[in-house]
Amino acid sequence: MCIKGFTNEGTYNKIKGIIETAALLGGVFTGVLTIFADFLGAIGSGTGILLSVTIIYGLYEDIVKEKASKGKGQPSGKR
């Protein structure tokens, strides 16, 4: 993978920093969401809500991938 204006080492360091930040923020937001839902006494528990959202989002991703793969093999009709 290459990023314009970066060497291979620079690309690695840039992507590593982005991934680490995204993982950290994702973990923090997940924890805050779970704790917040538990404190509010939401229907079910915070962990249950988190699990439900994760499952629904996974299904959404599968639907988007399926639609994208169906469109690849068909001619667009434009020249």
MOPAC internal coordinates of N, CA, C and O (Angstrom, degrees):
PM7 1SCF
backbone

  N    0.0000 0     0.00 0     0.00 0    0    0    0
  C    1.4384 1     0.00 0     0.00 0    1    0    0
  C    1.5295 1   107.28 1     0.00 0    2    1    0
  O    1.2310 1   121.15 1   -39.94 1    3    2    1
  N    1.3120 1   115.41 1   140.06 1    3    2    1
  C    1.4618 1   120.23 1  -178.76 1    5    3    2
  C    1.5208 1   110.58 1  -130.02 1    6    5    3
  O    1.2310 1   121.60 1   -34.19 1    7    6    5
  N    1.3093 1   114.54 1   145.81 1    7    6    5
  C    1.4593 1   121.19 1   172.05 1    9    7    6
  C    1.5193 1   106.24 1  -119.23 1   10    9    7
  O    1.2310 1   120.94 1   -50.34 1   11   10    9
  N    1.3253 1   115.81 1   129.66 1   11   10    9
  C    1.4544 1   120.55 1  -176.92 1   13   11   10
  C    1.5306 1   109.93 1   -58.85 1   14   13   11
  O    1.2310 1   120.95 1   -50.51 1   15   14   13
  N    1.3221 1   115.80 1   129.49 1   15   14   13
  C    1.4543 1   121.21 1   178.48 1   17   15   14
  C    1.5221 1   114.06 1    91.47 1   18   17   15
  O    1.2310 1   119.76 1  -179.83 1   19   18   17
  N    1.3433 1   118.06 1     0.17 1   19   18   17
  C    1.4607 1   121.55 1   179.98 1   21   19   18
  C    1.5251 1   109.65 1  -121.06 1   22   21   19
  O    1.2310 1   120.69 1   -33.02 1   23   22   21
  N    1.3162 1   116.28 1   146.98 1   23   22   21
  C    1.4626 1   120.72 1   171.97 1   25   23   22
  C    1.5235 1   108.04 1   -78.38 1   26   25   23
  O    1.2310 1   120.30 1    -5.65 1   27   26   25
  N    1.3251 1   117.03 1   174.35 1   27   26   25
  C    1.4686 1   120.14 1   177.92 1   29   27   26
  C    1.5237 1   110.68 1   -58.47 1   30   29   27
  O    1.2310 1   120.51 1   137.55 1   31   30   29
  N    1.3106 1   116.62 1   -42.45 1   31   30   29
  C    1.4736 1   121.18 1   178.78 1   33   31   30
  C    1.5241 1   110.63 1   -64.96 1   34   33   31
  O    1.2310 1   120.40 1   137.54 1   35   34   33
  N    1.3197 1   116.84 1   -42.46 1   35   34   33
  C    1.4577 1   121.20 1   179.30 1   37   35   34
  C    1.5210 1   112.20 1   -65.71 1   38   37   35
  O    1.2310 1   120.75 1   140.90 1   39   38   37
  N    1.3435 1   116.18 1   -39.10 1   39   38   37
  C    1.4617 1   120.44 1   176.74 1   41   39   38
  C    1.5170 1   110.53 1   -61.72 1   42   41   39
  O    1.2310 1   120.81 1   134.02 1   43   42   41
  N    1.3342 1   116.06 1   -45.98 1   43   42   41
  C    1.4658 1   121.05 1   179.63 1   45   43   42
  C    1.5291 1   110.67 1   -58.88 1   46   45   43
  O    1.2310 1   120.32 1   132.96 1   47   46   45
  N    1.3219 1   117.00 1   -47.04 1   47   46   45
  C    1.4645 1   120.65 1  -178.99 1   49   47   46
  C    1.5257 1   111.92 1   -64.74 1   50   49   47
  O    1.2310 1   120.15 1   140.50 1   51   50   49
  N    1.3279 1   117.32 1   -39.50 1   51   50   49
  C    1.4688 1   121.64 1   179.93 1   53   51   50
  C    1.5277 1   110.19 1   -64.67 1   54   53   51
  O    1.2310 1   120.21 1   131.40 1   55   54   53
  N    1.3216 1   117.20 1   -48.60 1   55   54   53
  C    1.4666 1   121.15 1  -178.97 1   57   55   54
  C    1.5182 1   110.84 1   -66.77 1   58   57   55
  O    1.2310 1   120.30 1   140.83 1   59   58   57
  N    1.3382 1   117.04 1   -39.17 1   59   58   57
  C    1.4651 1   120.67 1   178.71 1   61   59   58
  C    1.5327 1   110.37 1   -60.09 1   62   61   59
  O    1.2310 1   120.28 1   137.64 1   63   62   61
  N    1.3217 1   117.07 1   -42.36 1   63   62   61
  C    1.4632 1   120.75 1   179.06 1   65   63   62
  C    1.5175 1   112.33 1   -64.90 1   66   65   63
  O    1.2310 1   120.69 1   139.43 1   67   66   65
  N    1.3291 1   116.29 1   -40.57 1   67   66   65
  C    1.4591 1   120.41 1   179.73 1   69   67   66
  C    1.5196 1   110.78 1   -66.44 1   70   69   67
  O    1.2310 1   120.06 1   136.02 1   71   70   69
  N    1.3276 1   117.50 1   -43.98 1   71   70   69
  C    1.4618 1   121.57 1  -178.88 1   73   71   70
  C    1.5237 1   110.53 1   -65.02 1   74   73   71
  O    1.2310 1   120.09 1   136.68 1   75   74   73
  N    1.3105 1   117.43 1   -43.32 1   75   74   73
  C    1.4680 1   120.28 1   179.65 1   77   75   74
  C    1.5268 1   110.98 1   -62.46 1   78   77   75
  O    1.2310 1   120.44 1   137.77 1   79   78   77
  N    1.3285 1   116.76 1   -42.23 1   79   78   77
  C    1.4688 1   120.51 1   179.00 1   81   79   78
  C    1.5265 1   111.03 1   -64.98 1   82   81   79
  O    1.2310 1   120.43 1   135.73 1   83   82   81
  N    1.3293 1   116.79 1   -44.27 1   83   82   81
  C    1.4668 1   120.66 1  -179.99 1   85   83   82
  C    1.5235 1   111.04 1   -63.56 1   86   85   83
  O    1.2310 1   119.97 1   138.93 1   87   86   85
  N    1.3216 1   117.67 1   -41.07 1   87   86   85
  C    1.4641 1   120.88 1   179.43 1   89   87   86
  C    1.5211 1   110.75 1   -65.74 1   90   89   87
  O    1.2310 1   120.36 1   137.62 1   91   90   89
  N    1.3151 1   116.92 1   -42.38 1   91   90   89
  C    1.4639 1   120.80 1   179.78 1   93   91   90
  C    1.5286 1   110.97 1   -63.91 1   94   93   91
  O    1.2310 1   120.50 1   131.25 1   95   94   93
  N    1.3304 1   116.65 1   -48.75 1   95   94   93
  C    1.4638 1   120.03 1  -179.80 1   97   95   94
  C    1.5337 1   111.47 1   -64.37 1   98   97   95
  O    1.2310 1   120.37 1   140.99 1   99   98   97
  N    1.3183 1   116.90 1   -39.01 1   99   98   97
  C    1.4633 1   120.42 1   177.58 1  101   99   98
  C    1.5137 1   111.67 1   -60.91 1  102  101   99
  O    1.2310 1   120.40 1   136.52 1  103  102  101
  N    1.3275 1   116.84 1   -43.48 1  103  102  101
  C    1.4527 1   120.85 1   177.88 1  105  103  102
  C    1.5180 1   112.79 1   -65.13 1  106  105  103
  O    1.2310 1   120.80 1   138.13 1  107  106  105
  N    1.3185 1   116.07 1   -41.87 1  107  106  105
  C    1.4703 1   120.28 1   179.82 1  109  107  106
  C    1.5234 1   110.60 1   -64.86 1  110  109  107
  O    1.2310 1   120.18 1   132.83 1  111  110  109
  N    1.3367 1   117.26 1   -47.17 1  111  110  109
  C    1.4630 1   120.27 1  -179.37 1  113  111  110
  C    1.5246 1   111.64 1   -64.91 1  114  113  111
  O    1.2310 1   120.21 1   143.46 1  115  114  113
  N    1.3212 1   117.21 1   -36.54 1  115  114  113
  C    1.4601 1   120.63 1   177.34 1  117  115  114
  C    1.5180 1   110.33 1   -63.65 1  118  117  115
  O    1.2310 1   120.18 1   134.74 1  119  118  117
  N    1.3137 1   117.27 1   -45.26 1  119  118  117
  C    1.4582 1   121.20 1   178.27 1  121  119  118
  C    1.5144 1   112.57 1   -63.47 1  122  121  119
  O    1.2310 1   120.57 1   136.64 1  123  122  121
  N    1.3271 1   116.52 1   -43.36 1  123  122  121
  C    1.4705 1   120.52 1   179.61 1  125  123  122
  C    1.5259 1   110.21 1   -64.05 1  126  125  123
  O    1.2310 1   119.88 1   137.24 1  127  126  125
  N    1.3195 1   117.83 1   -42.76 1  127  126  125
  C    1.4609 1   121.63 1   178.45 1  129  127  126
  C    1.5286 1   110.99 1   -60.33 1  130  129  127
  O    1.2310 1   120.33 1   135.35 1  131  130  129
  N    1.3032 1   116.98 1   -44.65 1  131  130  129
  C    1.4632 1   121.40 1  -179.33 1  133  131  130
  C    1.5198 1   111.03 1   -64.49 1  134  133  131
  O    1.2310 1   120.02 1   133.39 1  135  134  133
  N    1.3188 1   117.57 1   -46.61 1  135  134  133
  C    1.4691 1   121.86 1  -179.58 1  137  135  134
  C    1.5320 1   110.47 1   -65.13 1  138  137  135
  O    1.2310 1   120.34 1   136.63 1  139  138  137
  N    1.3367 1   116.95 1   -43.37 1  139  138  137
  C    1.4609 1   121.77 1  -179.67 1  141  139  138
  C    1.5310 1   110.66 1   -61.11 1  142  141  139
  O    1.2310 1   120.45 1   135.63 1  143  142  141
  N    1.3284 1   116.74 1   -44.37 1  143  142  141
  C    1.4649 1   120.50 1   179.70 1  145  143  142
  C    1.5238 1   110.96 1   -65.28 1  146  145  143
  O    1.2310 1   119.80 1   142.12 1  147  146  145
  N    1.3274 1   117.98 1   -37.88 1  147  146  145
  C    1.4696 1   120.93 1   178.18 1  149  147  146
  C    1.5291 1   110.68 1   -65.88 1  150  149  147
  O    1.2310 1   119.67 1   138.59 1  151  150  149
  N    1.3173 1   118.23 1   -41.41 1  151  150  149
  C    1.4639 1   121.14 1  -179.77 1  153  151  150
  C    1.5258 1   112.10 1   -66.92 1  154  153  151
  O    1.2310 1   120.28 1   143.64 1  155  154  153
  N    1.3249 1   117.07 1   -36.36 1  155  154  153
  C    1.4550 1   120.24 1  -179.48 1  157  155  154
  C    1.5270 1   112.28 1   -77.80 1  158  157  155
  O    1.2310 1   120.56 1   167.74 1  159  158  157
  N    1.3128 1   116.54 1   -12.26 1  159  158  157
  C    1.4541 1   119.88 1  -178.94 1  161  159  158
  C    1.5136 1   111.45 1    67.76 1  162  161  159
  O    1.2310 1   121.00 1  -139.29 1  163  162  161
  N    1.3085 1   115.70 1    40.71 1  163  162  161
  C    1.4592 1   120.64 1  -179.53 1  165  163  162
  C    1.5293 1   109.06 1   -61.13 1  166  165  163
  O    1.2310 1   121.44 1   -19.17 1  167  166  165
  N    1.3243 1   114.84 1   160.83 1  167  166  165
  C    1.4573 1   119.46 1   178.40 1  169  167  166
  C    1.5220 1   107.52 1   -58.23 1  170  169  167
  O    1.2310 1   120.70 1   -57.05 1  171  170  169
  N    1.2905 1   116.26 1   122.95 1  171  170  169
  C    1.4505 1   120.51 1  -173.37 1  173  171  170
  C    1.5174 1   108.74 1    81.57 1  174  173  171
  O    1.2310 1   120.67 1    14.87 1  175  174  173
  N    1.2827 1   116.32 1  -165.13 1  175  174  173
  C    1.4633 1   120.07 1   178.30 1  177  175  174
  C    1.5238 1   109.54 1  -107.33 1  178  177  175
  O    1.2310 1   120.85 1   -11.35 1  179  178  177
  N    1.2912 1   115.99 1   168.65 1  179  178  177
  C    1.4657 1   120.11 1   177.42 1  181  179  178
  C    1.5128 1   111.47 1   -60.73 1  182  181  179
  O    1.2310 1   120.95 1   142.20 1  183  182  181
  N    1.3231 1   115.79 1   -37.80 1  183  182  181
  C    1.4543 1   119.90 1   179.32 1  185  183  182
  C    1.5266 1   110.44 1   -67.46 1  186  185  183
  O    1.2310 1   120.30 1   141.23 1  187  186  185
  N    1.3354 1   117.04 1   -38.77 1  187  186  185
  C    1.4637 1   120.66 1   177.83 1  189  187  186
  C    1.5095 1   111.95 1   -64.19 1  190  189  187
  O    1.2310 1   120.62 1   138.89 1  191  190  189
  N    1.3270 1   116.42 1   -41.11 1  191  190  189
  C    1.4628 1   120.65 1   177.60 1  193  191  190
  C    1.5211 1   109.86 1   -63.92 1  194  193  191
  O    1.2310 1   120.44 1   136.33 1  195  194  193
  N    1.3122 1   116.77 1   -43.67 1  195  194  193
  C    1.4606 1   121.30 1   179.23 1  197  195  194
  C    1.5231 1   110.69 1   -61.11 1  198  197  195
  O    1.2310 1   120.18 1   137.47 1  199  198  197
  N    1.3266 1   117.26 1   -42.53 1  199  198  197
  C    1.4607 1   121.50 1   179.00 1  201  199  198
  C    1.5255 1   110.35 1   -63.64 1  202  201  199
  O    1.2310 1   120.15 1   137.14 1  203  202  201
  N    1.3281 1   117.32 1   -42.86 1  203  202  201
  C    1.4633 1   121.41 1   179.49 1  205  203  202
  C    1.5221 1   111.21 1   -62.27 1  206  205  203
  O    1.2310 1   120.27 1   134.63 1  207  206  205
  N    1.3151 1   117.08 1   -45.37 1  207  206  205
  C    1.4621 1   121.01 1   179.68 1  209  207  206
  C    1.5278 1   110.63 1   -63.12 1  210  209  207
  O    1.2310 1   120.28 1   139.22 1  211  210  209
  N    1.3132 1   117.07 1   -40.78 1  211  210  209
  C    1.4601 1   121.12 1   179.51 1  213  211  210
  C    1.5198 1   111.19 1   -63.12 1  214  213  211
  O    1.2310 1   120.02 1   136.77 1  215  214  213
  N    1.3323 1   117.56 1   -43.23 1  215  214  213
  C    1.4639 1   121.34 1   179.34 1  217  215  214
  C    1.5276 1   110.66 1   -64.95 1  218  217  215
  O    1.2310 1   120.26 1   134.40 1  219  218  217
  N    1.3199 1   117.10 1   -45.60 1  219  218  217
  C    1.4654 1   120.82 1  -179.13 1  221  219  218
  C    1.5295 1   110.58 1   -63.70 1  222  221  219
  O    1.2310 1   120.13 1   139.12 1  223  222  221
  N    1.3223 1   117.35 1   -40.88 1  223  222  221
  C    1.4617 1   120.18 1   179.21 1  225  223  222
  C    1.5315 1   110.89 1   -66.23 1  226  225  223
  O    1.2310 1   120.27 1   142.45 1  227  226  225
  N    1.3265 1   117.10 1   -37.55 1  227  226  225
  C    1.4649 1   120.73 1   176.50 1  229  227  226
  C    1.5185 1   111.69 1   -61.93 1  230  229  227
  O    1.2310 1   120.50 1   137.93 1  231  230  229
  N    1.3308 1   116.66 1   -42.07 1  231  230  229
  C    1.4586 1   120.51 1   176.76 1  233  231  230
  C    1.5273 1   110.89 1   -63.38 1  234  233  231
  O    1.2310 1   120.61 1   138.61 1  235  234  233
  N    1.3210 1   116.45 1   -41.39 1  235  234  233
  C    1.4646 1   120.95 1   178.06 1  237  235  234
  C    1.5353 1   110.56 1   -60.13 1  238  237  235
  O    1.2310 1   120.17 1   135.11 1  239  238  237
  N    1.3339 1   117.29 1   -44.89 1  239  238  237
  C    1.4639 1   120.96 1   178.88 1  241  239  238
  C    1.5263 1   110.92 1   -60.94 1  242  241  239
  O    1.2310 1   120.19 1   139.15 1  243  242  241
  N    1.3410 1   117.23 1   -40.85 1  243  242  241
  C    1.4621 1   120.73 1   179.19 1  245  243  242
  C    1.5212 1   111.24 1   -62.84 1  246  245  243
  O    1.2310 1   120.19 1   138.56 1  247  246  245
  N    1.3228 1   117.24 1   -41.44 1  247  246  245
  C    1.4670 1   121.33 1   179.43 1  249  247  246
  C    1.5211 1   110.47 1   -63.96 1  250  249  247
  O    1.2310 1   120.37 1   136.34 1  251  250  249
  N    1.3347 1   116.89 1   -43.66 1  251  250  249
  C    1.4697 1   120.57 1   179.67 1  253  251  250
  C    1.5289 1   110.82 1   -63.63 1  254  253  251
  O    1.2310 1   120.01 1   137.61 1  255  254  253
  N    1.3340 1   117.59 1   -42.39 1  255  254  253
  C    1.4674 1   120.96 1   178.81 1  257  255  254
  C    1.5245 1   110.83 1   -63.70 1  258  257  255
  O    1.2310 1   120.41 1   139.33 1  259  258  257
  N    1.3324 1   116.81 1   -40.67 1  259  258  257
  C    1.4618 1   120.66 1  -179.79 1  261  259  258
  C    1.5169 1   110.87 1   -64.57 1  262  261  259
  O    1.2310 1   120.17 1   137.08 1  263  262  261
  N    1.3178 1   117.28 1   -42.92 1  263  262  261
  C    1.4683 1   120.62 1   178.58 1  265  263  262
  C    1.5254 1   110.74 1   -64.72 1  266  265  263
  O    1.2310 1   120.40 1   141.02 1  267  266  265
  N    1.3270 1   116.84 1   -38.98 1  267  266  265
  C    1.4662 1   120.34 1  -179.65 1  269  267  266
  C    1.5225 1   110.61 1   -67.50 1  270  269  267
  O    1.2310 1   119.76 1   141.23 1  271  270  269
  N    1.3250 1   118.06 1   -38.77 1  271  270  269
  C    1.4602 1   120.18 1  -178.42 1  273  271  270
  C    1.5266 1   111.51 1   -72.86 1  274  273  271
  O    1.2310 1   119.23 1   150.76 1  275  274  273
  N    1.3253 1   119.07 1   -29.24 1  275  274  273
  C    1.4606 1   121.43 1   177.29 1  277  275  274
  C    1.5183 1   111.32 1   -68.53 1  278  277  275
  O    1.2310 1   120.09 1   147.49 1  279  278  277
  N    1.3262 1   117.44 1   -32.51 1  279  278  277
  C    1.4632 1   120.87 1  -176.89 1  281  279  278
  C    1.5066 1   114.08 1   -79.55 1  282  281  279
  O    1.2310 1   119.27 1   164.86 1  283  282  281
  N    1.3361 1   119.00 1   -15.14 1  283  282  281
  C    1.4719 1   120.95 1  -174.72 1  285  283  282
  C    1.5169 1   113.49 1   -71.52 1  286  285  283
  O    1.2310 1   119.38 1   140.18 1  287  286  285
  N    1.3178 1   118.78 1   -39.82 1  287  286  285
  C    1.4553 1   121.04 1  -173.55 1  289  287  286
  C    1.5109 1   114.40 1   -83.79 1  290  289  287
  O    1.2310 1   119.33 1   174.18 1  291  290  289
  N    1.2973 1   118.89 1    -5.82 1  291  290  289
  C    1.4561 1   121.57 1  -175.46 1  293  291  290
  C    1.5287 1   110.43 1   -97.08 1  294  293  291
  O    1.2310 1   120.56 1   -42.05 1  295  294  293
  N    1.3309 1   116.54 1   137.95 1  295  294  293
  C    1.4657 1   118.06 1   177.20 1  297  295  294
  C    1.5234 1   110.85 1   -69.21 1  298  297  295
  O    1.2310 1   121.16 1   -34.65 1  299  298  297
  N    1.3052 1   115.39 1   145.35 1  299  298  297
  C    1.4669 1   120.49 1  -176.06 1  301  299  298
  C    1.5245 1   112.28 1   -82.93 1  302  301  299
  O    1.2310 1   119.65 1   160.51 1  303  302  301
  N    1.3281 1   118.28 1   -19.49 1  303  302  301
  C    1.4559 1   120.45 1  -179.75 1  305  303  302
  C    1.5167 1   113.21 1    87.01 1  306  305  303
  O    1.2310 1   119.97 1   172.19 1  307  306  305
  N    1.3127 1   117.66 1    -7.81 1  307  306  305
  C    1.4712 1   121.64 1   178.99 1  309  307  306
  C    1.5085 1   109.70 1   -97.95 1  310  309  307
  O    1.2310 1   120.82 1   -35.69 1  311  310  309
  N    1.3158 1   116.04 1   144.31 1  311  310  309
  C    1.4673 1   119.76 1   178.38 1  313  311  310
  C    1.4886 1   110.08 1  -126.61 1  314  313  311
  O    1.2310 1   120.10 1   180.00 1  315  314  313

